[in-house]
Amino acid sequence: MLALSSTVSRGGDLLQAQVGEELVMMSIDAGAYFGLAEVGKRIWELIERPTTVADLCARLTDEYDVPREICETETLSFLRELQGHGIINVVAP
């Protein structure tokens, strides 16, 4: 189960390319395309190395003008979507 105390990192074998302001990725395993805009792309950059969701949210609230509760809710939702597609690794505490 993905929670604030979970550690997340990139997973899967993805091809990626910058297209304008968006990062476009293709999962070979899932056969699916993903497009990440500004914040999603930033999250992807930050999880290049394993990090807790709480630390990730702390970093995002420092960089963007967003209340912590909203950041946590939306970040968890986004990460669950990536997890559902098998493109991130999640380690529960």
C-alpha positions as CSV (number, residue, x, y, z in Angstrom):
1,M,0.0,0.0,0.0
2,L,1.3,3.4,-1.0
3,A,1.6,5.9,1.9
4,L,3.5,9.0,2.9
5,S,6.1,6.7,4.6
6,S,6.6,4.6,1.5
7,T,9.8,4.8,-0.5
8,V,9.3,5.3,-4.3
9,S,11.7,5.2,-7.2
10,R,11.5,4.8,-11.0
11,G,10.9,1.3,-12.2
12,G,10.3,-0.5,-15.5
13,D,12.0,-0.2,-18.8
14,L,10.8,3.1,-20.3
15,L,11.7,5.0,-23.4
16,Q,11.4,8.7,-22.8
17,A,11.7,11.9,-24.8
18,Q,11.1,15.6,-24.2
19,V,8.4,16.9,-26.5
20,G,8.0,20.6,-26.0
21,E,7.3,21.2,-22.3
22,E,6.0,17.6,-21.8
23,L,8.0,14.4,-21.0
24,V,6.6,11.5,-23.1
25,M,7.4,8.0,-22.0
26,M,6.6,4.6,-23.4
27,S,6.5,1.5,-21.3
28,I,7.7,-1.5,-23.3
29,D,6.2,-3.9,-20.8
30,A,2.8,-2.3,-20.6
31,G,2.7,-1.2,-24.2
32,A,1.4,2.2,-23.1
33,Y,2.3,5.9,-23.5
34,F,2.5,8.4,-20.7
35,G,2.8,12.2,-21.0
36,L,4.0,14.2,-18.0
37,A,3.5,17.9,-17.7
38,E,5.4,20.2,-15.4
39,V,4.7,18.8,-11.9
40,G,4.5,15.2,-13.1
41,K,7.8,15.6,-14.9
42,R,9.3,17.1,-11.7
43,I,8.1,14.2,-9.6
44,W,9.7,11.8,-12.2
45,E,13.0,13.7,-11.9
46,L,12.9,13.5,-8.1
47,I,12.2,9.8,-7.9
48,E,15.3,9.0,-10.0
49,R,16.8,8.0,-6.6
50,P,14.6,6.3,-4.0
51,T,12.8,8.8,-1.8
52,T,9.9,8.7,0.7
53,V,6.6,10.2,-0.5
54,A,6.7,12.5,2.6
55,D,10.2,13.9,1.5
56,L,8.9,14.2,-2.1
57,C,5.9,16.2,-1.0
58,A,8.1,18.4,1.2
59,R,10.3,19.2,-1.8
60,L,7.3,19.9,-4.0
61,T,5.7,22.3,-1.5
62,D,9.1,24.1,-1.3
63,E,9.2,24.5,-5.1
64,Y,5.5,25.1,-5.8
65,D,2.8,27.3,-4.2
66,V,0.6,24.5,-3.0
67,P,-0.7,23.6,0.5
68,R,0.9,20.5,1.9
69,E,-2.4,18.6,2.3
70,I,-3.3,19.1,-1.4
71,C,0.2,18.2,-2.5
72,E,0.1,15.0,-0.5
73,T,-3.3,14.0,-1.8
74,E,-2.5,14.7,-5.4
75,T,1.0,13.2,-5.3
76,L,-0.3,10.0,-3.8
77,S,-3.0,9.8,-6.5
78,F,-0.4,10.4,-9.2
79,L,2.0,7.8,-7.8
80,R,-0.8,5.2,-7.4
81,E,-1.5,5.7,-11.1
82,L,2.1,5.1,-12.0
83,Q,2.2,2.1,-9.6
84,G,-0.8,0.7,-11.3
85,H,1.0,0.8,-14.7
86,G,4.1,-0.8,-13.1
87,I,6.5,2.0,-13.8
88,I,7.5,2.9,-10.3
89,N,8.9,0.8,-7.4
90,V,7.2,1.1,-4.0
91,V,8.7,-0.1,-0.8
92,A,6.4,0.0,2.2
93,P,7.9,0.9,5.6
